[in-house]
Amino acid sequence: MPENPTDAERRKPFSLKSLFRWIIGALFTAFVAIQFVPVDRSNPPVTEDIPTSAEIKTVLRRACYDCHSNETVWPWYTYVAPASWLAAKDVHEGREHLNFSVWNSYDTKEQVELMHESWEEIEEGEMPLWFYTPMHRDARLSQDDRLRLQTWAISTPRQNESENDEDDD
């Protein structure tokens, strides 16, 4: 007659397979849980859009408005965490720095500075963001787009530049 197995004998050894299943289960549970973290994907009202030509507006809408206006298009992946967190963070930071939908809230000096800074960011290759354009191919700026934006941005002299010109007279 066989002896009763001890507790140690009854325990199965902990295998890599069971560890892997436990890790996958924990990751899946965490992934589901993070979907319930609220994300602000709101688009506040447009108070006054930037007054500019139709051709400049077309380029801005295509390449800039998703992060720099209150007219953000929120694609499907912006509803799945953690991508939703990153997208919302980028949009909120973009709107904080420059928001074409509240253009009238900037005074003239700020508007001129923002136009110049925008061109500098584009010229340095900082905008649009490198990780934005692979998913939004239409946001890539052609040489023609860049030339149009450069002409538009520098068409208004900076306040301190015009003051310096007056001092030279």
VMD Tcl script that builds the backbone (N, CA, C; Angstrom):
set m [mol new atoms 507]
animate dup $m
set s [atomselect $m all]
$s set {name element resname resid chain x y z} {
  {N N MET 1 A 0.836 -1.176 0.000}
  {CA C MET 1 A 0.000 0.000 0.000}
  {C C MET 1 A 0.887 1.248 0.000}
  {N N PRO 2 A 0.595 2.191 -0.891}
  {CA C PRO 2 A 1.464 3.373 -0.987}
  {C C PRO 2 A 1.277 4.274 0.220}
  {N N GLU 3 A 2.354 4.950 0.542}
  {CA C GLU 3 A 2.316 5.891 1.661}
  {C C GLU 3 A 1.639 7.188 1.229}
  {N N ASN 4 A 1.104 7.911 2.235}
  {CA C ASN 4 A 0.504 9.214 1.923}
  {C C ASN 4 A 1.618 10.191 1.565}
  {N N PRO 5 A 1.439 10.904 0.428}
  {CA C PRO 5 A 2.491 11.857 0.047}
  {C C PRO 5 A 2.507 13.047 1.006}
  {N N THR 6 A 3.687 13.534 1.265}
  {CA C THR 6 A 3.830 14.712 2.121}
  {C C THR 6 A 3.464 15.957 1.336}
  {N N ASP 7 A 3.307 17.070 2.066}
  {CA C ASP 7 A 2.979 18.340 1.391}
  {C C ASP 7 A 4.015 18.697 0.342}
  {N N ALA 8 A 5.266 18.504 0.640}
  {CA C ALA 8 A 6.337 18.829 -0.298}
  {C C ALA 8 A 6.230 17.979 -1.553}
  {N N GLU 9 A 5.848 16.737 -1.402}
  {CA C GLU 9 A 5.721 15.856 -2.560}
  {C C GLU 9 A 4.512 16.212 -3.409}
  {N N ARG 10 A 3.449 16.728 -2.749}
  {CA C ARG 10 A 2.228 17.092 -3.480}
  {C C ARG 10 A 2.402 18.353 -4.323}
  {N N ARG 11 A 3.260 19.237 -3.882}
  {CA C ARG 11 A 3.472 20.482 -4.645}
  {C C ARG 11 A 4.167 20.181 -5.957}
  {N N LYS 12 A 3.622 20.806 -7.004}
  {CA C LYS 12 A 4.275 20.654 -8.304}
  {C C LYS 12 A 5.396 21.675 -8.400}
  {N N PRO 13 A 6.447 21.338 -9.063}
  {CA C PRO 13 A 7.528 22.318 -9.225}
  {C C PRO 13 A 7.039 23.500 -10.053}
  {N N PHE 14 A 7.539 24.691 -9.731}
  {CA C PHE 14 A 7.164 25.917 -10.442}
  {C C PHE 14 A 7.911 25.926 -11.767}
  {N N SER 15 A 7.192 25.866 -12.865}
  {CA C SER 15 A 7.838 25.774 -14.175}
  {C C SER 15 A 7.887 27.130 -14.866}
  {N N LEU 16 A 8.747 27.219 -15.849}
  {CA C LEU 16 A 8.845 28.430 -16.656}
  {C C LEU 16 A 7.536 28.690 -17.398}
  {N N LYS 17 A 6.883 27.630 -17.808}
  {CA C LYS 17 A 5.616 27.764 -18.523}
  {C C LYS 17 A 4.560 28.435 -17.643}
  {N N SER 18 A 4.474 28.018 -16.387}
  {CA C SER 18 A 3.484 28.626 -15.495}
  {C C SER 18 A 3.880 30.062 -15.151}
  {N N LEU 19 A 5.166 30.331 -15.024}
  {CA C LEU 19 A 5.628 31.703 -14.789}
  {C C LEU 19 A 5.250 32.601 -15.975}
  {N N PHE 20 A 5.471 32.092 -17.167}
  {CA C PHE 20 A 5.125 32.838 -18.378}
  {C C PHE 20 A 3.621 33.124 -18.434}
  {N N ARG 21 A 2.800 32.134 -18.121}
  {CA C ARG 21 A 1.343 32.336 -18.105}
  {C C ARG 21 A 0.940 33.380 -17.062}
  {N N TRP 22 A 1.566 33.326 -15.902}
  {CA C TRP 22 A 1.260 34.280 -14.850}
  {C C TRP 22 A 1.628 35.698 -15.291}
  {N N ILE 23 A 2.790 35.869 -15.898}
  {CA C ILE 23 A 3.230 37.195 -16.375}
  {C C ILE 23 A 2.294 37.714 -17.458}
  {N N ILE 24 A 1.925 36.876 -18.413}
  {CA C ILE 24 A 0.996 37.282 -19.482}
  {C C ILE 24 A -0.352 37.672 -18.880}
  {N N GLY 25 A -0.838 36.909 -17.941}
  {CA C GLY 25 A -2.109 37.230 -17.284}
  {C C GLY 25 A -2.043 38.554 -16.542}
  {N N ALA 26 A -0.936 38.800 -15.839}
  {CA C ALA 26 A -0.773 40.062 -15.105}
  {C C ALA 26 A -0.685 41.237 -16.069}
  {N N LEU 27 A 0.051 41.074 -17.163}
  {CA C LEU 27 A 0.163 42.156 -18.162}
  {C C LEU 27 A -1.188 42.446 -18.812}
  {N N PHE 28 A -1.933 41.407 -19.134}
  {CA C PHE 28 A -3.257 41.597 -19.730}
  {C C PHE 28 A -4.184 42.321 -18.762}
  {N N THR 29 A -4.157 41.913 -17.502}
  {CA C THR 29 A -4.986 42.559 -16.478}
  {C C THR 29 A -4.598 44.034 -16.333}
  {N N ALA 30 A -3.305 44.316 -16.314}
  {CA C ALA 30 A -2.838 45.703 -16.211}
  {C C ALA 30 A -3.264 46.509 -17.431}
  {N N PHE 31 A -3.152 45.913 -18.631}
  {CA C PHE 31 A -3.562 46.593 -19.859}
  {C C PHE 31 A -5.046 46.943 -19.824}
  {N N VAL 32 A -5.863 46.028 -19.387}
  {CA C VAL 32 A -7.304 46.291 -19.284}
  {C C VAL 32 A -7.557 47.373 -18.234}
  {N N ALA 33 A -6.882 47.290 -17.111}
  {CA C ALA 33 A -7.094 48.256 -16.025}
  {C C ALA 33 A -6.721 49.678 -16.449}
  {N N ILE 34 A -5.631 49.843 -17.199}
  {CA C ILE 34 A -5.210 51.204 -17.569}
  {C C ILE 34 A -6.152 51.851 -18.575}
  {N N GLN 35 A -7.002 51.066 -19.203}
  {CA C GLN 35 A -7.974 51.644 -20.135}
  {C C GLN 35 A -9.002 52.514 -19.404}
  {N N PHE 36 A -9.118 52.330 -18.098}
  {CA C PHE 36 A -10.089 53.083 -17.312}
  {C C PHE 36 A -9.529 54.394 -16.757}
  {N N VAL 37 A -8.249 54.676 -17.019}
  {CA C VAL 37 A -7.661 55.949 -16.593}
  {C C VAL 37 A -8.203 57.028 -17.525}
  {N N PRO 38 A -8.856 58.057 -16.980}
  {CA C PRO 38 A -9.465 59.073 -17.844}
  {C C PRO 38 A -8.417 59.907 -18.582}
  {N N VAL 39 A -8.741 60.233 -19.832}
  {CA C VAL 39 A -7.874 61.042 -20.686}
  {C C VAL 39 A -8.717 62.168 -21.266}
  {N N ASP 40 A -8.210 63.389 -21.185}
  {CA C ASP 40 A -8.930 64.543 -21.730}
  {C C ASP 40 A -8.647 64.663 -23.220}
  {N N ARG 41 A -9.649 64.296 -24.021}
  {CA C ARG 41 A -9.553 64.421 -25.474}
  {C C ARG 41 A -10.555 65.466 -25.975}
  {N N SER 42 A -10.743 66.486 -25.188}
  {CA C SER 42 A -11.738 67.488 -25.556}
  {C C SER 42 A -11.189 68.451 -26.603}
  {N N ASN 43 A -12.090 69.010 -27.353}
  {CA C ASN 43 A -11.779 70.068 -28.303}
  {C C ASN 43 A -12.593 71.291 -27.894}
  {N N PRO 44 A -11.974 72.209 -27.146}
  {CA C PRO 44 A -12.702 73.409 -26.744}
  {C C PRO 44 A -13.154 74.206 -27.971}
  {N N PRO 45 A -14.067 75.134 -27.786}
  {CA C PRO 45 A -14.549 75.920 -28.931}
  {C C PRO 45 A -13.425 76.769 -29.533}
  {N N VAL 46 A -13.560 76.981 -30.828}
  {CA C VAL 46 A -12.638 77.873 -31.537}
  {C C VAL 46 A -13.147 79.288 -31.308}
  {N N THR 47 A -12.310 80.151 -30.725}
  {CA C THR 47 A -12.746 81.528 -30.489}
  {C C THR 47 A -12.448 82.410 -31.688}
  {N N GLU 48 A -11.304 82.216 -32.286}
  {CA C GLU 48 A -10.978 82.922 -33.533}
  {C C GLU 48 A -9.807 82.211 -34.172}
  {N N ASP 49 A -10.032 81.715 -35.372}
  {CA C ASP 49 A -8.978 81.028 -36.096}
  {C C ASP 49 A -7.977 82.045 -36.640}
  {N N ILE 50 A -6.783 81.595 -36.897}
  {CA C ILE 50 A -5.739 82.483 -37.393}
  {C C ILE 50 A -6.130 83.017 -38.775}
  {N N PRO 51 A -6.090 84.335 -38.936}
  {CA C PRO 51 A -6.433 84.896 -40.241}
  {C C PRO 51 A -5.233 84.788 -41.185}
  {N N THR 52 A -5.394 84.014 -42.223}
  {CA C THR 52 A -4.329 83.846 -43.206}
  {C C THR 52 A -4.929 83.372 -44.517}
  {N N SER 53 A -4.098 83.273 -45.532}
  {CA C SER 53 A -4.584 82.863 -46.851}
  {C C SER 53 A -5.053 81.408 -46.826}
  {N N ALA 54 A -5.853 81.066 -47.817}
  {CA C ALA 54 A -6.384 79.707 -47.917}
  {C C ALA 54 A -5.264 78.690 -48.102}
  {N N GLU 55 A -4.228 79.037 -48.866}
  {CA C GLU 55 A -3.155 78.065 -49.097}
  {C C GLU 55 A -2.337 77.816 -47.822}
  {N N ILE 56 A -2.100 78.858 -47.027}
  {CA C ILE 56 A -1.393 78.684 -45.754}
  {C C ILE 56 A -2.277 77.908 -44.786}
  {N N LYS 57 A -3.543 78.244 -44.750}
  {CA C LYS 57 A -4.490 77.551 -43.859}
  {C C LYS 57 A -4.535 76.060 -44.190}
  {N N THR 58 A -4.484 75.713 -45.463}
  {CA C THR 58 A -4.498 74.309 -45.872}
  {C C THR 58 A -3.284 73.567 -45.323}
  {N N VAL 59 A -2.111 74.169 -45.433}
  {CA C VAL 59 A -0.890 73.544 -44.921}
  {C C VAL 59 A -0.960 73.429 -43.395}
  {N N LEU 60 A -1.386 74.498 -42.727}
  {CA C LEU 60 A -1.485 74.476 -41.267}
  {C C LEU 60 A -2.469 73.402 -40.802}
  {N N ARG 61 A -3.615 73.318 -41.449}
  {CA C ARG 61 A -4.619 72.318 -41.068}
  {C C ARG 61 A -4.076 70.902 -41.245}
  {N N ARG 62 A -3.360 70.686 -42.315}
  {CA C ARG 62 A -2.841 69.354 -42.620}
  {C C ARG 62 A -1.692 68.945 -41.700}
  {N N ALA 63 A -0.804 69.888 -41.371}
  {CA C ALA 63 A 0.430 69.535 -40.664}
  {C C ALA 63 A 0.477 69.989 -39.205}
  {N N CYS 64 A -0.361 70.934 -38.812}
  {CA C CYS 64 A -0.190 71.540 -37.489}
  {C C CYS 64 A -1.417 71.471 -36.581}
  {N N TYR 65 A -2.600 71.487 -37.157}
  {CA C TYR 65 A -3.811 71.669 -36.361}
  {C C TYR 65 A -4.110 70.548 -35.365}
  {N N ASP 66 A -3.647 69.330 -35.623}
  {CA C ASP 66 A -3.952 68.254 -34.680}
  {C C ASP 66 A -3.372 68.526 -33.297}
  {N N CYS 67 A -2.257 69.228 -33.233}
  {CA C CYS 67 A -1.652 69.535 -31.929}
  {C C CYS 67 A -1.745 71.008 -31.548}
  {N N HIS 68 A -1.951 71.861 -32.520}
  {CA C HIS 68 A -1.903 73.300 -32.258}
  {C C HIS 68 A -3.223 74.001 -32.572}
  {N N SER 69 A -4.330 73.326 -32.309}
  {CA C SER 69 A -5.645 73.956 -32.461}
  {C C SER 69 A -6.645 73.201 -31.600}
  {N N ASN 70 A -7.838 73.716 -31.543}
  {CA C ASN 70 A -8.931 73.037 -30.837}
  {C C ASN 70 A -9.750 72.195 -31.806}
  {N N GLU 71 A -9.128 71.853 -32.941}
  {CA C GLU 71 A -9.791 71.039 -33.952}
  {C C GLU 71 A -9.053 69.721 -34.143}
  {N N THR 72 A -8.551 69.179 -33.070}
  {CA C THR 72 A -7.791 67.938 -33.109}
  {C C THR 72 A -8.664 66.785 -33.579}
  {N N VAL 73 A -8.121 65.998 -34.492}
  {CA C VAL 73 A -8.767 64.754 -34.899}
  {C C VAL 73 A -8.135 63.663 -34.046}
  {N N TRP 74 A -8.962 62.961 -33.283}
  {CA C TRP 74 A -8.472 61.936 -32.361}
  {C C TRP 74 A -8.637 60.566 -33.011}
  {N N PRO 75 A -7.566 60.004 -33.627}
  {CA C PRO 75 A -7.667 58.690 -34.275}
  {C C PRO 75 A -7.925 57.570 -33.265}
  {N N TRP 76 A -8.209 56.388 -33.757}
  {CA C TRP 76 A -8.565 55.245 -32.912}
  {C C TRP 76 A -7.536 54.973 -31.833}
  {N N TYR 77 A -6.248 55.091 -32.154}
  {CA C TYR 77 A -5.219 54.734 -31.173}
  {C C TYR 77 A -5.140 55.719 -30.012}
  {N N THR 78 A -5.779 56.883 -30.155}
  {CA C THR 78 A -5.804 57.829 -29.034}
  {C C THR 78 A -6.869 57.447 -28.002}
  {N N TYR 79 A -7.525 56.315 -28.237}
  {CA C TYR 79 A -8.499 55.793 -27.289}
  {C C TYR 79 A -7.989 54.528 -26.595}
  {N N VAL 80 A -6.722 54.184 -26.850}
  {CA C VAL 80 A -6.125 52.991 -26.261}
  {C C VAL 80 A -4.900 53.404 -25.456}
  {N N ALA 81 A -4.956 53.160 -24.144}
  {CA C ALA 81 A -3.812 53.484 -23.284}
  {C C ALA 81 A -2.704 52.469 -23.556}
  {N N PRO 82 A -1.469 52.845 -23.469}
  {CA C PRO 82 A -0.912 54.120 -23.051}
  {C C PRO 82 A -0.747 55.140 -24.183}
  {N N ALA 83 A -1.058 54.760 -25.439}
  {CA C ALA 83 A -0.940 55.710 -26.549}
  {C C ALA 83 A -1.844 56.921 -26.321}
  {N N SER 84 A -2.994 56.706 -25.709}
  {CA C SER 84 A -3.925 57.812 -25.441}
  {C C SER 84 A -3.289 58.853 -24.532}
  {N N TRP 85 A -2.518 58.384 -23.554}
  {CA C TRP 85 A -1.867 59.311 -22.622}
  {C C TRP 85 A -0.834 60.168 -23.349}
  {N N LEU 86 A -0.045 59.524 -24.200}
  {CA C LEU 86 A 1.005 60.244 -24.928}
  {C C LEU 86 A 0.412 61.246 -25.909}
  {N N ALA 87 A -0.620 60.827 -26.636}
  {CA C ALA 87 A -1.249 61.721 -27.611}
  {C C ALA 87 A -1.872 62.922 -26.915}
  {N N ALA 88 A -2.602 62.680 -25.837}
  {CA C ALA 88 A -3.238 63.780 -25.105}
  {C C ALA 88 A -2.188 64.729 -24.531}
  {N N LYS 89 A -1.105 64.190 -24.010}
  {CA C LYS 89 A -0.016 65.023 -23.474}
  {C C LYS 89 A 0.572 65.909 -24.571}
  {N N ASP 90 A 0.836 65.324 -25.741}
  {CA C ASP 90 A 1.401 66.102 -26.848}
  {C C ASP 90 A 0.445 67.198 -27.313}
  {N N VAL 91 A -0.843 66.881 -27.400}
  {CA C VAL 91 A -1.826 67.875 -27.834}
  {C C VAL 91 A -1.927 69.002 -26.810}
  {N N HIS 92 A -2.003 68.666 -25.535}
  {CA C HIS 92 A -2.118 69.702 -24.504}
  {C C HIS 92 A -0.881 70.602 -24.471}
  {N N GLU 93 A 0.303 69.997 -24.619}
  {CA C GLU 93 A 1.530 70.803 -24.656}
  {C C GLU 93 A 1.580 71.657 -25.921}
  {N N GLY 94 A 1.158 71.102 -27.047}
  {CA C GLY 94 A 1.137 71.854 -28.294}
  {C C GLY 94 A 0.200 73.049 -28.219}
  {N N ARG 95 A -0.987 72.825 -27.676}
  {CA C ARG 95 A -1.951 73.915 -27.532}
  {C C ARG 95 A -1.445 74.978 -26.556}
  {N N GLU 96 A -0.742 74.537 -25.520}
  {CA C GLU 96 A -0.221 75.481 -24.538}
  {C C GLU 96 A 0.815 76.408 -25.173}
  {N N HIS 97 A 1.625 75.852 -26.047}
  {CA C HIS 97 A 2.675 76.652 -26.684}
  {C C HIS 97 A 2.114 77.545 -27.795}
  {N N LEU 98 A 1.242 76.983 -28.617}
  {CA C LEU 98 A 0.661 77.717 -29.744}
  {C C LEU 98 A -0.681 77.091 -30.072}
  {N N ASN 99 A -1.731 77.921 -30.097}
  {CA C ASN 99 A -3.059 77.414 -30.416}
  {C C ASN 99 A -3.695 78.347 -31.441}
  {N N PHE 100 A -3.794 77.848 -32.671}
  {CA C PHE 100 A -4.365 78.653 -33.751}
  {C C PHE 100 A -5.841 78.965 -33.525}
  {N N SER 101 A -6.524 78.190 -32.686}
  {CA C SER 101 A -7.957 78.378 -32.444}
  {C C SER 101 A -8.273 79.503 -31.471}
  {N N VAL 102 A -7.264 80.019 -30.826}
  {CA C VAL 102 A -7.469 81.143 -29.899}
  {C C VAL 102 A -6.506 82.273 -30.274}
  {N N TRP 103 A -6.314 82.444 -31.554}
  {CA C TRP 103 A -5.343 83.409 -32.069}
  {C C TRP 103 A -5.588 84.811 -31.518}
  {N N ASN 104 A -6.849 85.168 -31.331}
  {CA C ASN 104 A -7.173 86.513 -30.837}
  {C C ASN 104 A -6.781 86.717 -29.377}
  {N N SER 105 A -6.452 85.644 -28.664}
  {CA C SER 105 A -6.047 85.800 -27.264}
  {C C SER 105 A -4.587 86.251 -27.136}
  {N N TYR 106 A -3.844 86.170 -28.242}
  {CA C TYR 106 A -2.456 86.635 -28.246}
  {C C TYR 106 A -2.432 88.093 -28.690}
  {N N ASP 107 A -1.601 88.895 -28.046}
  {CA C ASP 107 A -1.463 90.264 -28.536}
  {C C ASP 107 A -0.600 90.247 -29.798}
  {N N THR 108 A -0.524 91.376 -30.480}
  {CA C THR 108 A 0.172 91.453 -31.769}
  {C C THR 108 A 1.620 91.008 -31.660}
  {N N LYS 109 A 2.293 91.436 -30.620}
  {CA C LYS 109 A 3.694 91.054 -30.437}
  {C C LYS 109 A 3.822 89.534 -30.290}
  {N N GLU 110 A 2.926 88.921 -29.493}
  {CA C GLU 110 A 2.955 87.469 -29.314}
  {C C GLU 110 A 2.674 86.755 -30.632}
  {N N GLN 111 A 1.723 87.260 -31.407}
  {CA C GLN 111 A 1.396 86.646 -32.691}
  {C C GLN 111 A 2.608 86.635 -33.615}
  {N N VAL 112 A 3.298 87.756 -33.684}
  {CA C VAL 112 A 4.484 87.862 -34.541}
  {C C VAL 112 A 5.559 86.892 -34.045}
  {N N GLU 113 A 5.795 86.873 -32.745}
  {CA C GLU 113 A 6.798 85.966 -32.172}
  {C C GLU 113 A 6.434 84.510 -32.447}
  {N N LEU 114 A 5.166 84.168 -32.283}
  {CA C LEU 114 A 4.741 82.790 -32.523}
  {C C LEU 114 A 4.928 82.400 -33.985}
  {N N MET 115 A 4.655 83.310 -34.894}
  {CA C MET 115 A 4.869 83.031 -36.315}
  {C C MET 115 A 6.349 82.769 -36.583}
  {N N HIS 116 A 7.220 83.608 -36.036}
  {CA C HIS 116 A 8.659 83.432 -36.242}
  {C C HIS 116 A 9.162 82.153 -35.577}
  {N N GLU 117 A 8.723 81.901 -34.353}
  {CA C GLU 117 A 9.137 80.683 -33.655}
  {C C GLU 117 A 8.661 79.439 -34.398}
  {N N SER 118 A 7.459 79.510 -34.947}
  {CA C SER 118 A 6.928 78.375 -35.699}
  {C C SER 118 A 7.832 78.057 -36.880}
  {N N TRP 119 A 8.219 79.090 -37.614}
  {CA C TRP 119 A 9.097 78.854 -38.750}
  {C C TRP 119 A 10.442 78.296 -38.288}
  {N N GLU 120 A 10.985 78.816 -37.204}
  {CA C GLU 120 A 12.270 78.315 -36.699}
  {C C GLU 120 A 12.179 76.832 -36.352}
  {N N GLU 121 A 11.082 76.418 -35.744}
  {CA C GLU 121 A 10.889 75.004 -35.405}
  {C C GLU 121 A 10.827 74.145 -36.668}
  {N N ILE 122 A 10.137 74.655 -37.686}
  {CA C ILE 122 A 10.031 73.920 -38.948}
  {C C ILE 122 A 11.395 73.864 -39.630}
  {N N GLU 123 A 12.074 74.989 -39.668}
  {CA C GLU 123 A 13.379 75.073 -40.325}
  {C C GLU 123 A 14.400 74.135 -39.676}
  {N N GLU 124 A 14.338 74.009 -38.353}
  {CA C GLU 124 A 15.267 73.142 -37.618}
  {C C GLU 124 A 14.841 71.672 -37.639}
  {N N GLY 125 A 13.714 71.375 -38.273}
  {CA C GLY 125 A 13.238 69.997 -38.354}
  {C C GLY 125 A 12.571 69.496 -37.088}
  {N N GLU 126 A 12.252 70.414 -36.174}
  {CA C GLU 126 A 11.608 70.034 -34.910}
  {C C GLU 126 A 10.105 69.832 -35.075}
  {N N MET 127 A 9.526 70.460 -36.082}
  {CA C MET 127 A 8.089 70.346 -36.329}
  {C C MET 127 A 7.863 70.011 -37.793}
  {N N PRO 128 A 6.875 69.201 -38.098}
  {CA C PRO 128 A 6.112 68.385 -37.176}
  {C C PRO 128 A 7.027 67.365 -36.485}
  {N N LEU 129 A 6.577 66.883 -35.344}
  {CA C LEU 129 A 7.372 65.942 -34.563}
  {C C LEU 129 A 7.697 64.684 -35.377}
  {N N TRP 130 A 8.899 64.170 -35.211}
  {CA C TRP 130 A 9.371 63.020 -35.992}
  {C C TRP 130 A 8.470 61.800 -35.836}
  {N N PHE 131 A 7.884 61.611 -34.664}
  {CA C PHE 131 A 7.070 60.417 -34.443}
  {C C PHE 131 A 5.616 60.612 -34.872}
  {N N TYR 132 A 5.272 61.821 -35.268}
  {CA C TYR 132 A 3.899 62.102 -35.713}
  {C C TYR 132 A 3.727 61.768 -37.197}
  {N N THR 133 A 4.726 62.106 -37.996}
  {CA C THR 133 A 4.587 61.966 -39.451}
  {C C THR 133 A 4.468 60.530 -39.966}
  {N N PRO 134 A 5.053 59.505 -39.333}
  {CA C PRO 134 A 4.830 58.155 -39.877}
  {C C PRO 134 A 3.353 57.733 -39.871}
  {N N MET 135 A 2.612 58.156 -38.848}
  {CA C MET 135 A 1.188 57.803 -38.781}
  {C C MET 135 A 0.315 58.815 -39.526}
  {N N HIS 136 A 0.873 59.966 -39.829}
  {CA C HIS 136 A 0.129 61.039 -40.503}
  {C C HIS 136 A 0.968 61.543 -41.675}
  {N N ARG 137 A 1.027 60.743 -42.704}
  {CA C ARG 137 A 1.897 61.057 -43.843}
  {C C ARG 137 A 1.565 62.409 -44.480}
  {N N ASP 138 A 0.309 62.797 -44.442}
  {CA C ASP 138 A -0.079 64.074 -45.046}
  {C C ASP 138 A 0.447 65.266 -44.251}
  {N N ALA 139 A 0.951 65.044 -43.047}
  {CA C ALA 139 A 1.510 66.137 -42.239}
  {C C ALA 139 A 2.949 66.462 -42.638}
  {N N ARG 140 A 3.547 65.615 -43.456}
  {CA C ARG 140 A 4.913 65.897 -43.908}
  {C C ARG 140 A 4.898 67.145 -44.772}
  {N N LEU 141 A 5.896 67.982 -44.549}
  {CA C LEU 141 A 5.966 69.240 -45.290}
  {C C LEU 141 A 6.865 69.097 -46.510}
  {N N SER 142 A 6.319 69.407 -47.662}
  {CA C SER 142 A 7.115 69.412 -48.891}
  {C C SER 142 A 7.966 70.683 -48.912}
  {N N GLN 143 A 8.891 70.744 -49.837}
  {CA C GLN 143 A 9.706 71.961 -49.982}
  {C C GLN 143 A 8.812 73.158 -50.295}
  {N N ASP 144 A 7.793 72.934 -51.109}
  {CA C ASP 144 A 6.856 74.009 -51.451}
  {C C ASP 144 A 6.099 74.479 -50.206}
  {N N ASP 145 A 5.666 73.520 -49.365}
  {CA C ASP 145 A 4.984 73.874 -48.115}
  {C C ASP 145 A 5.903 74.701 -47.221}
  {N N ARG 146 A 7.147 74.251 -47.116}
  {CA C ARG 146 A 8.119 74.931 -46.263}
  {C C ARG 146 A 8.367 76.358 -46.759}
  {N N LEU 147 A 8.477 76.518 -48.072}
  {CA C LEU 147 A 8.703 77.851 -48.637}
  {C C LEU 147 A 7.511 78.762 -48.360}
  {N N ARG 148 A 6.301 78.232 -48.529}
  {CA C ARG 148 A 5.097 79.022 -48.243}
  {C C ARG 148 A 5.064 79.453 -46.769}
  {N N LEU 149 A 5.335 78.507 -45.878}
  {CA C LEU 149 A 5.307 78.821 -44.447}
  {C C LEU 149 A 6.413 79.807 -44.066}
  {N N GLN 150 A 7.563 79.668 -44.679}
  {CA C GLN 150 A 8.657 80.604 -44.397}
  {C C GLN 150 A 8.263 82.017 -44.825}
  {N N THR 151 A 7.752 82.142 -46.027}
  {CA C THR 151 A 7.334 83.456 -46.531}
  {C C THR 151 A 6.257 84.054 -45.639}
  {N N TRP 152 A 5.297 83.236 -45.245}
  {CA C TRP 152 A 4.212 83.699 -44.375}
  {C C TRP 152 A 4.748 84.136 -43.015}
  {N N ALA 153 A 5.593 83.305 -42.413}
  {CA C ALA 153 A 6.072 83.576 -41.055}
  {C C ALA 153 A 6.969 84.800 -40.982}
  {N N ILE 154 A 7.798 85.000 -41.993}
  {CA C ILE 154 A 8.734 86.128 -41.919}
  {C C ILE 154 A 8.197 87.379 -42.595}
  {N N SER 155 A 6.965 87.296 -43.085}
  {CA C SER 155 A 6.392 88.470 -43.748}
  {C C SER 155 A 6.103 89.600 -42.771}
  {N N THR 156 A 5.980 89.266 -41.500}
  {CA C THR 156 A 5.743 90.266 -40.462}
  {C C THR 156 A 7.031 90.417 -39.664}
  {N N PRO 157 A 7.626 91.616 -39.683}
  {CA C PRO 157 A 8.878 91.778 -38.933}
  {C C PRO 157 A 8.628 91.692 -37.434}
  {N N ARG 158 A 9.617 91.188 -36.733}
  {CA C ARG 158 A 9.535 91.128 -35.277}
  {C C ARG 158 A 9.510 92.533 -34.720}
  {N N GLN 159 A 8.874 92.680 -33.582}
  {CA C GLN 159 A 8.733 93.986 -32.948}
  {C C GLN 159 A 10.103 94.617 -32.683}
  {N N ASN 160 A 11.020 93.845 -32.076}
  {CA C ASN 160 A 12.322 94.428 -31.746}
  {C C ASN 160 A 13.139 94.728 -33.000}
  {N N GLU 161 A 12.919 93.972 -34.085}
  {CA C GLU 161 A 13.623 94.262 -35.332}
  {C C GLU 161 A 13.154 95.587 -35.909}
  {N N SER 162 A 11.823 95.826 -35.883}
  {CA C SER 162 A 11.318 97.081 -36.433}
  {C C SER 162 A 11.726 98.252 -35.559}
  {N N GLU 163 A 11.812 98.030 -34.233}
  {CA C GLU 163 A 12.289 99.101 -33.345}
  {C C GLU 163 A 13.752 99.407 -33.596}
  {N N ASN 164 A 14.558 98.371 -33.866}
  {CA C ASN 164 A 15.976 98.583 -34.161}
  {C C ASN 164 A 16.147 99.321 -35.468}
  {N N ASP 165 A 15.287 99.024 -36.452}
  {CA C ASP 165 A 15.361 99.730 -37.729}
  {C C ASP 165 A 15.054 101.216 -37.532}
  {N N GLU 166 A 14.108 101.511 -36.658}
  {CA C GLU 166 A 13.756 102.910 -36.400}
  {C C GLU 166 A 14.905 103.632 -35.711}
  {N N ASP 167 A 15.638 102.929 -34.839}
  {CA C ASP 167 A 16.761 103.530 -34.142}
  {C C ASP 167 A 17.899 103.868 -35.087}
  {N N ASP 168 A 18.027 103.081 -36.171}
  {CA C ASP 168 A 19.114 103.308 -37.123}
  {C C ASP 168 A 18.882 104.560 -37.965}
  {N N ASP 169 A 17.618 104.994 -38.079}
  {CA C ASP 169 A 17.298 106.148 -38.947}
  {C C ASP 169 A 17.775 107.452 -38.400}
}
mol reanalyze $m
mol bondsrecalc $m
mol representation Tube
mol addrep $m
